[in-house]
Amino acid sequence: MGCGAIKPMHGTSTEIKRMYVSPKARGNGIATKILKEL
């Protein structure tokens, strides 16, 4: 349905590198759940 990735930066910072939710699955809060887990 979706995926996300983070990239460690310097210190305690990270960067969101990829966020994708399948068009058929959009509008169901999946991206929000992925971001919370990341």
Beta strands, then each sheet from edge to edge (+ up, - down):
strand 1: 2-8
strand 2: 14-21
sheet 1: 1+ 2-
end
